[in-house]
Amino acid sequence: MTLLALDMATAFTFEVTSIADSGPGTLRDAVAMAADGDTINAFKIHGTIWLTNGEFFVDKSVVVAGSGPDRLALDGNTGLTGTRGP
């Protein structure tokens, strides 16, 4: 008999509820709390997230799901580098 040890890591979903750049319920907050394999749900917000608090760096493998570019956008706010990933 062979026993296999399975890593049953749980993926979480974080919900974005604000288009502010920082604070609870924001995309920046959700990315900071998320881990590899998690999902960030941005379906409930629409508008532009103005990146006013510096570079927005995503350093993990997450899924960001939203309503599309006609309903939600990120803006580097003239002079910021915007988003950067691994």
N, C-alpha and C positions, 0 to 999 in steps of 0.2 A: 504494500500500500504506500502510495506517495502522497504526501501532504504538501500543498502549495500555500505559501503565505501571500496573501493579496493585500496590497496597500489600498484601503478603501477611503482614500482622501475625499473629503466632501468639498464640492465646489459651491460657492456662494453667489448670490445675485445681489448686487447693490443698486438701489434705485436713486436716480438723480431727480431731484424735485425743484431745483433752482438753477437759473442761468447766471447767477453771480459767479465770480471767478474763484472765490474761496469761501469756506465756511461749511456748516452742516448741510448735507443734501446737494452739494455741488459736484460737478464732474471731477474737479481736482481732489476733493475729499474722497470720492469713491475710488479713484485710482490709488490714492495713498493707502486706503484700507484693503484693497483687493490683493489677491495673490494669484500666481500662475493658475490658469484654468477657470478663474471666476468670470462672471458676466456682469457688465454694467448696463443697466436698463435706462435709457434716456428717452423713452417713448412719451412720457408725460410732460415733457417740456418742449417749447419751441421758441425760436428767436436766435439771438447771437450771444455767445459767451465771449465777452471781451477779456482777453488775457492781460490783466493789469498788474498782476502780482509776480511777474517774472516768467521765465521759461517754463513750459509745461512739458515735463519729461515723463514718458511712460517706460518704465524699466522692467516690465513683466509682460507675460503673454496673457492678455485678457481679451474678451470679446466685448466691444462696445456696440450696443444695438440701439438704434433710434429710428426716427421717422424719415430720415433722408435729408439731403442738402437743401431742399426747398423749404424745410421746416426748422432746421437746426444747423448752426454754423459756429466755427471757432474763428476769432479774429485776433491776430497778433498785436493789435493796437499800435501800429506804426512804430517800428523800431525793435520790437521784441522778435526773437527768433521763432516764436510760435511753438509748434510741437516737435518733439524729437523722440524717436524710439530706439530700441536696441539694434 
